[in-house]
């Protein structure tokens, strides 16, 4: 094989390798819809301990990377406000890792709005989810117009400091 052929072969191999990497899922995720009756007792107990007036409307079981099991449980409080609990399983033990709610843009803290507007070049997000973490931090998931599946930006507020995250929050 001559020098030119080797360069062409190496370029084709590198291109194929990069293409394969680009199409490989970053995260293995299996989602199953479940009923409230199918939820483990520890999940129900964790929710009842946190918000006893919560009524379950929908639940999903998510298995990430084949081993991490979560339950996303959506519903309403007695006052009609909607919440979602993200619950991580450790064997039979359930731990609430996030409590989420949708916010109107006007209700997003000013410091978070400022960071979001800078990150989006002035575009107001079409949806904002506030996720309260167990460590006291709050993650604001900000969605761009036409991109409803994953947040385009995330801002973490903890200890009075707000920062734009450069990686997706783990939960």
C-alpha positions as CSV (number, residue, x, y, z in Angstrom):
1,X,0.0,0.0,0.0
2,X,1.5,3.3,-1.0
3,X,1.6,6.5,1.1
4,X,-1.5,8.0,-0.5
5,X,-3.5,4.8,-0.1
6,X,-2.5,4.6,3.6
7,X,-3.7,8.2,4.2
8,X,-7.0,7.5,2.4
9,X,-7.5,4.3,4.4
10,X,-6.6,6.0,7.7
11,X,-9.0,8.9,6.9
12,X,-11.8,6.5,6.0
13,X,-11.2,4.4,9.1
14,X,-11.2,7.5,11.4
15,X,-14.4,8.8,9.7
16,X,-16.1,5.5,10.2
17,X,-15.0,5.3,13.8
18,X,-16.2,8.8,14.6
19,X,-19.5,8.1,12.9
20,X,-20.0,5.0,15.0
21,X,-19.2,6.9,18.1
22,X,-21.6,9.6,17.2
23,X,-24.5,7.2,16.8
24,X,-23.8,5.2,20.0
25,X,-26.2,6.3,22.7
26,X,-24.5,8.3,25.5
27,X,-26.8,6.8,28.1
28,X,-28.6,3.4,28.0
29,X,-32.2,4.1,29.2
30,X,-35.2,1.8,29.4
31,X,-38.5,3.4,30.3
32,X,-41.6,1.5,31.5
33,X,-45.0,3.0,32.4
34,X,-46.2,1.7,35.7
35,X,-49.4,2.2,37.8
36,X,-49.4,3.5,41.4
37,X,-50.2,-0.1,42.5
38,X,-47.0,-1.3,40.8
39,X,-44.8,1.1,42.7
40,X,-42.6,-0.4,45.5
41,X,-43.9,0.3,49.0
42,X,-40.7,2.3,49.8
43,X,-41.4,4.7,46.9
44,X,-44.9,5.3,48.2
45,X,-43.6,5.7,51.8
46,X,-40.9,8.2,50.7
47,X,-43.5,10.3,48.8
48,X,-46.0,10.2,51.7
49,X,-43.3,11.3,54.2
50,X,-42.3,14.3,52.0
51,X,-45.8,15.4,50.8
52,X,-48.7,13.5,52.5
53,X,-51.3,15.4,50.4
54,X,-49.8,14.2,47.1
55,X,-52.0,12.3,44.6
56,X,-50.2,10.1,42.0
57,X,-51.4,10.6,38.4
58,X,-48.6,8.9,36.4
59,X,-45.4,6.9,37.1
60,X,-42.5,5.7,35.0
61,X,-39.8,3.3,35.9
62,X,-36.4,4.2,34.3
63,X,-33.4,2.0,34.3
64,X,-30.2,3.8,33.3
65,X,-27.1,2.1,32.2
66,X,-28.7,-1.2,33.1
67,X,-28.2,-0.8,36.8
68,X,-29.6,2.6,38.2
69,X,-33.3,2.3,38.8
70,X,-35.4,5.4,39.1
71,X,-39.1,6.1,39.5
72,X,-40.5,9.4,38.1
73,X,-43.8,9.9,39.9
74,X,-46.1,12.8,38.7
75,X,-49.2,14.1,40.4
76,X,-50.9,16.9,42.3
77,X,-50.9,18.4,45.8
78,X,-54.2,19.2,47.5
79,X,-54.0,22.8,46.2
80,X,-53.8,21.6,42.6
81,X,-50.2,22.4,42.1
82,X,-48.3,19.7,40.1
83,X,-45.1,18.0,41.2
84,X,-42.8,15.2,40.0
85,X,-40.7,13.1,42.3
86,X,-37.5,11.5,40.9
87,X,-36.7,8.6,43.2
88,X,-33.6,6.5,43.1
89,X,-33.7,2.9,44.2
90,X,-30.9,1.3,46.2
91,X,-32.1,-2.3,46.4
92,X,-35.5,-2.0,48.1
93,X,-34.7,1.4,49.6
94,X,-36.2,4.5,47.9
95,X,-34.5,7.9,48.0
96,X,-36.0,11.1,46.6
97,X,-33.3,12.8,44.6
98,X,-35.3,15.6,43.0
99,X,-38.7,17.3,43.4
100,X,-39.6,19.0,40.2
101,X,-42.2,21.6,39.2
102,X,-42.7,23.8,36.1
103,X,-42.3,27.5,36.6
104,X,-43.4,30.5,34.6
105,X,-40.5,32.6,33.3
106,X,-41.6,35.5,35.6
107,X,-41.2,33.2,38.6
108,X,-37.6,32.2,37.8
109,X,-35.1,34.0,40.1
110,X,-33.5,37.0,38.4
111,X,-29.9,35.6,38.7
112,X,-31.0,32.5,36.9
113,X,-32.8,34.5,34.2
114,X,-29.7,36.6,33.6
115,X,-27.5,33.5,33.2
116,X,-30.1,31.8,30.9
117,X,-30.4,34.8,28.7
118,X,-26.6,35.1,28.3
119,X,-26.4,31.4,27.5
120,X,-29.2,31.6,24.9
121,X,-28.2,34.9,23.3
122,X,-31.3,36.6,24.6
123,X,-33.9,33.9,23.8
124,X,-36.3,33.4,26.6
125,X,-36.7,29.6,27.3
126,X,-40.2,28.2,26.5
127,X,-40.2,26.0,29.5
128,X,-38.5,26.0,32.9
129,X,-38.4,23.2,35.4
130,X,-37.2,23.8,38.9
131,X,-35.6,20.7,40.5
132,X,-34.9,20.8,44.2
133,X,-32.1,18.5,45.1
134,X,-31.5,16.6,48.4
135,X,-28.3,18.6,49.1
136,X,-30.3,21.9,49.0
137,X,-29.2,22.9,45.5
138,X,-31.8,23.9,42.9
139,X,-31.3,23.0,39.3
140,X,-33.2,25.1,36.7
141,X,-33.7,23.1,33.5
142,X,-34.3,25.6,30.6
143,X,-35.8,24.4,27.3
144,X,-35.3,26.1,24.0
145,X,-38.1,26.6,21.5
146,X,-38.5,23.4,19.4
147,X,-36.4,21.3,21.7
148,X,-38.9,19.7,24.2
149,X,-37.0,16.5,25.1
150,X,-33.9,17.7,26.9
151,X,-33.0,21.0,28.5
152,X,-30.8,23.3,26.4
153,X,-29.3,24.8,29.5
154,X,-29.2,24.1,33.2
155,X,-28.4,26.5,36.0
156,X,-27.5,25.3,39.5
157,X,-28.1,27.5,42.5
158,X,-26.4,26.4,45.7
159,X,-25.1,28.3,48.7
160,X,-26.2,31.6,47.2
161,X,-24.2,31.0,44.0
162,X,-25.7,30.5,40.5
163,X,-23.7,28.8,37.7
164,X,-24.4,27.6,34.2
165,X,-23.7,23.9,34.1
166,X,-21.6,22.6,31.2
167,X,-22.7,19.0,31.7
168,X,-26.2,17.6,32.2
169,X,-27.1,17.1,35.9
170,X,-27.0,13.4,36.8
171,X,-30.6,12.9,38.0
